[in-house]
Amino acid sequence: MLYLLLGVLAPIILNLIHLVVGIFITLKRGNLMSVGFTAVGFLTKTIGMIFLTWTGVVFFKLDFRIYVPILTFFGFSPIS
């Protein structure tokens, strides 16, 4: 159950949050601020993925050989 929650749903929710914030910034602030958010969003998304990796492997003791491929597939897939 934790593999599904942390490996699939958490990165999808993280991507949706970045998508909504990116659309909001583009509509309210314009294209130039959107480019800046894209750069900052890359950093915050990377920090989020590192946090999810740490949470799953260290805190919940998930098998990294199963968890990390699931996390990276759903976290860095082109559809997200």
WOCOR-V959560 format. One record per residue. N is the residue number from 0. SS is DSSP state (@ for helix, = for strand, . for the rest). Layout:
n-><N;N>
ss-><SS;SS>
This chain:
n-><0;1;2;3;4;5;6;7;8;9;10;11;12;13;14;15;16;17;18;19;20;21;22;23;24;25;26;27;28;29;30;31;32;33;34;35;36;37;38;39;40;41;42;43;44;45;46;47;48;49;50;51;52;53;54;55;56;57;58;59;60;61;62;63;64;65;66;67;68;69;70;71;72;73;74;75;76;77;78;79>
ss-><.;@;@;@;@;@;@;@;@;@;@;@;@;@;@;@;@;@;@;@;@;@;@;@;@;@;@;@;@;.;@;@;@;@;@;@;@;@;@;@;@;@;@;@;@;@;@;@;@;@;@;@;@;@;@;@;@;@;@;.;.;.;.;@;@;@;@;@;@;@;@;@;@;@;@;.;.;.;.;.>
